[in-house]
């Protein structure tokens, strides 16, 4: 694993060479074009979260920019880190961009998940996973020019530099939440600039990684419209789809309908469309067994099984 050298003076690892002052030169929005292939392995990046490929009907479509959204503390970062580590273990190159926690705190979190997944430290150190620290990089104004400049300098430029050293298969951006809380009305503009920059880079390099953009739900809205940006799903119009995680404290009625233990906190995951693919959009329990996330049974399956009375 590598940490960019600007992130921590205490780090002695070789970091990502960024060029924040160099503009990528992407000024117009570009339509995403993914090379066609008849081979499934050329079209999808297989998930390492147990059961996720079944929901995705094969894996993440290469080149997709996905909104990973949920309420606070529901497991978004856990999902992204475990996917990063899992793919790293399979030899994939991963870039993880973070801006929510100080570098020391984030490294502690990353290392905790490494231990949970029982990845030996020596193996972990040799994984091709690079961390890019963007803490302190904030958009200083809601003006469109300021947003465009921030996206280019703080994200597109260093990601472009990373591409020059080697092509990643997964990029995680953790997270988009601070900007949404500060400038909700401009969330769509930010995402448009981000999509334009990333898609331009993918086309130029002829390489199509999967991008997971973490975003926090601030309300209970589940509508996909322009008014629901604080619900986390409004920007899905600009992205290729969403993976939604929610939590629920099992009450009397949910326990009665599903046979889940009353009083326990459960996590649920669903895919909210994905680039018009025929994915499984049913809500499933998101489990954690032996430190690793896995997809559990569908909620409707639990409810159907529990509705069958004795002798039925």
C-alpha positions in Angstrom: 0.0 0.0 0.0 1.2 3.5 -0.8 0.3 6.8 0.8 0.9 10.1 -1.1 3.9 11.8 0.4 2.1 15.0 1.1 -0.3 13.3 3.4 2.0 12.7 6.4 5.5 13.8 7.2 5.9 10.7 9.3 5.3 8.4 6.3 8.4 7.1 4.6 6.6 5.3 1.8 7.0 6.5 -1.7 3.8 8.4 -2.5 1.8 9.4 -5.5 3.4 12.2 -7.5 0.6 14.8 -7.9 0.5 17.9 -10.0 -2.2 20.1 -8.5 -1.3 23.1 -10.6 -1.5 21.2 -13.9 -5.0 21.4 -15.4 -6.2 18.3 -17.2 -7.6 20.4 -20.0 -11.1 18.9 -19.9 -13.6 21.8 -20.4 -16.5 20.1 -22.1 -18.9 17.4 -21.0 -18.2 14.1 -22.7 -20.5 11.1 -23.1 -19.2 7.9 -21.5 -18.2 5.4 -24.2 -17.1 2.0 -23.0 -15.5 -0.4 -25.5 -17.8 -3.2 -26.4 -16.7 -6.8 -25.9 -18.3 -10.2 -26.0 -16.2 -11.4 -23.1 -17.8 -11.0 -19.7 -14.5 -10.6 -18.0 -13.7 -7.6 -20.3 -17.0 -5.9 -19.4 -17.2 -6.3 -15.7 -15.0 -5.9 -12.6 -15.9 -8.7 -10.2 -16.8 -7.7 -6.7 -15.2 -9.4 -3.8 -18.1 -8.8 -1.4 -19.7 -12.3 -1.2 -23.0 -12.4 -3.0 -22.6 -9.0 -4.7 -21.8 -10.3 -8.2 -25.2 -12.1 -8.1 -27.0 -8.9 -7.5 -24.9 -7.1 -10.1 -25.5 -9.9 -12.6 -21.8 -10.4 -13.3 -19.9 -7.5 -11.5 -19.5 -3.8 -11.7 -19.6 -2.6 -15.3 -16.2 -1.2 -16.2 -16.2 2.5 -16.6 -19.2 3.0 -14.3 -19.2 5.8 -11.8 -21.4 4.6 -8.9 -23.0 6.5 -6.1 -22.5 4.5 -2.8 -25.0 6.2 -0.5 -26.4 5.8 3.0 -27.1 7.3 6.3 -24.1 8.0 8.7 -22.4 4.9 10.2 -24.3 2.5 7.9 -21.1 0.9 6.5 -20.3 2.8 3.3 -16.6 3.2 4.1 -16.5 -0.4 5.4 -17.9 -1.5 2.0 -15.5 0.6 0.0 -12.4 -0.4 2.1 -13.2 -4.1 2.1 -13.8 -4.0 -1.7 -10.5 -2.2 -2.1 -8.6 -4.7 0.0 -10.4 -7.7 -1.6 -9.5 -6.5 -5.1 -6.0 -5.6 -4.0 -5.6 -9.2 -2.8 -6.5 -10.4 -6.3 -3.8 -8.2 -7.9 -5.9 -5.3 -8.9 -4.6 -1.7 -8.7 -6.7 0.5 -6.5 -6.7 4.3 -5.8 -8.5 5.3 -2.6 -9.1 9.1 -2.3 -10.2 10.2 1.2 -11.1 13.6 2.6 -13.3 12.8 5.7 -10.7 11.9 8.3 -7.1 13.0 9.2 -4.5 10.7 7.7 -3.6 9.0 11.0 -7.2 8.2 11.7 -7.9 6.9 8.2 -4.8 4.7 8.3 -6.1 3.3 11.6 -9.5 2.5 10.0 -7.9 0.9 7.0 -5.6 -1.2 9.2 -8.6 -2.3 11.3 -10.4 -3.6 8.2 -7.2 -5.4 7.1 -7.1 -7.2 10.5 -10.9 -8.0 10.3 -10.3 -9.6 6.9 -7.3 -11.5 8.3 -4.9 -10.1 5.7 -1.3 -10.5 7.0 0.5 -7.2 7.5 3.4 -8.2 5.1 0.9 -9.1 2.4 -1.0 -5.8 3.1 2.1 -3.7 2.6 2.7 -5.2 -0.8 -0.8 -4.7 -2.2 -1.1 -2.2 -5.1 -3.4 0.1 -3.1 -2.6 3.8 -3.0 -4.2 6.3 -0.6 -4.6 9.9 -1.7 -5.2 12.4 1.1 -7.5 15.3 0.1 -8.4 16.4 3.7 -8.4 20.2 3.8 -9.2 20.5 0.1 -12.6 22.3 0.1 -14.5 24.3 -2.4 -14.3 27.8 -1.3 -17.2 29.2 -3.2 -20.5 28.1 -4.7 -19.6 29.8 -8.0 -19.3 27.4 -10.9 -15.8 28.5 -11.8 -14.6 27.7 -8.2 -16.3 24.3 -8.3 -14.7 23.5 -11.7 -11.3 24.6 -10.5 -11.6 22.6 -7.3 -12.6 19.4 -9.1 -9.8 19.7 -11.6 -7.0 20.6 -9.2 -8.0 18.5 -6.2 -9.3 15.4 -8.0 -8.8 15.1 -11.7 -5.2 16.4 -11.8 -3.8 13.9 -9.1 -5.8 11.0 -10.5 -4.4 11.8 -14.0 -0.9 11.7 -12.5 -1.7 8.4 -10.9 -2.8 7.0 -14.4 0.7 7.9 -15.7 2.3 5.5 -13.2 -0.2 2.7 -13.8 -3.8 2.1 -14.6 -6.2 1.4 -11.7 -9.1 -1.0 -11.8 -10.9 0.7 -8.9 -11.1 4.3 -7.8 -12.8 5.2 -4.5 -13.7 8.8 -3.7 -14.5 9.0 0.0 -16.5 11.2 0.1 -18.8 13.7 -1.6 -20.8 14.4 1.6 -19.1 17.5 2.8 -19.7 19.3 -0.4 -23.4 18.3 -0.5 -23.9 19.5 3.1 -22.3 22.9 2.3 -23.7 23.5 -1.2 -26.6 21.2 -1.9 -27.9 23.3 -4.8 -24.6 22.9 -6.6 -24.2 19.1 -6.1 -25.3 18.4 -9.7 -22.8 20.9 -11.0 -19.9 19.3 -9.0 -20.9 15.8 -10.3 -21.1 17.0 -13.9 -17.6 18.4 -13.7 -16.3 15.2 -12.0 -18.0 13.0 -14.5 -16.7 15.0 -17.4 -13.1 14.9 -16.1 -13.1 11.2 -15.3 -14.8 10.2 -18.5 -12.3 12.3 -20.5 -9.4 10.7 -18.7 -10.8 7.2 -19.3 -11.3 7.8 -23.0 -7.8 9.4 -23.4 -6.2 6.4 -21.7 -8.5 3.8 -23.2 -8.9 2.3 -19.7 -12.2 2.0 -17.8 -11.9 1.6 -14.1 -14.9 1.4 -11.8 -15.4 4.5 -9.6 -17.2 4.4 -6.3 -18.3 7.8 -5.1 -19.4 7.8 -1.4 -22.2 10.1 -0.5 -24.2 10.5 2.7 -27.9 10.5 3.0 -29.1 13.4 5.1 -32.8 12.6 4.9 -35.0 9.6 4.6 -36.1 10.5 1.0 -35.7 7.7 -1.5 -37.0 9.6 -4.5 -34.8 10.1 -7.5 -35.6 13.7 -8.3 -33.9 17.0 -8.1 -35.4 17.8 -4.7 -34.0 14.7 -3.1 -30.3 15.6 -3.3 -30.1 15.7 0.5 -31.6 12.2 0.4 -28.5 11.1 -1.5 -30.2 9.9 -4.6 -30.8 13.2 -6.5 -27.4 13.1 -8.2 -28.0 9.6 -9.5 -29.3 11.3 -12.6 -25.7 12.4 -13.4 -24.1 9.1 -12.3 -24.4 5.5 -13.6 -26.4 4.3 -10.6 -26.5 3.9 -6.9 -25.8 1.3 -4.2 -27.9 2.2 -1.2 -27.2 1.1 2.4 -29.6 1.7 5.2 -29.9 0.7 8.9 -32.9 -0.3 10.9 -33.5 -1.0 14.5 -35.7 -4.1 14.4 -39.0 -3.2 16.2 -41.9 -5.5 17.1 -43.5 -5.3 13.6 -40.3 -6.0 11.6 -39.4 -8.8 13.9 -42.9 -10.3 13.4 -42.7 -10.0 9.6 -39.1 -11.1 9.1 -38.2 -13.2 12.1 -35.2 -11.0 12.7 -34.3 -10.5 16.3 -36.2 -7.7 17.9 -34.0 -4.8 19.2 -31.0 -5.6 16.9 -29.6 -3.2 14.4 -29.6 -4.5 10.9 -28.1 -3.2 7.7 -29.8 -3.5 4.3 -28.4 -3.0 0.8 -30.0 -2.5 -2.6 -28.9 -1.5 -6.0 -30.8 1.5 -7.3 -30.5 0.9 -11.0 -27.1 0.6 -12.7 -26.6 2.0 -16.2 -29.9 0.3 -17.4 -28.5 -3.1 -16.7 -30.8 -5.9 -15.5 -29.5 -5.9 -11.9 -31.3 -7.4 -8.9 -32.9 -4.3 -7.2 -34.4 -6.2 -4.3 -33.3 -5.1 -0.8 -31.0 -7.6 0.9 -29.6 -7.9 4.4 -26.0 -6.8 4.6 -24.2 -9.2 6.9 -20.8 -9.3 8.4 -19.3 -12.7 9.1 -15.8 -13.3 10.4 -15.0 -9.7 9.7 -16.1 -9.7 6.1 -19.2 -8.2 4.5 -21.6 -10.5 2.6 -25.0 -10.2 1.0 -27.7 -12.0 3.0 -31.2 -13.1 2.0 -33.6 -10.7 0.3 -36.0 -8.9 2.7 -39.0 -10.1 0.7 -37.8 -13.7 1.0 -37.7 -13.4 4.7 -41.1 -11.9 4.8 -42.6 -14.5 2.5 -41.0 -17.3 4.6 -42.3 -15.9 7.8 -45.8 -15.4 6.5 -46.2 -19.1 6.0 -48.0 -20.4 9.0 -48.0 -23.9 10.4 -49.3 -26.4 8.0 -49.4 -24.0 5.1 
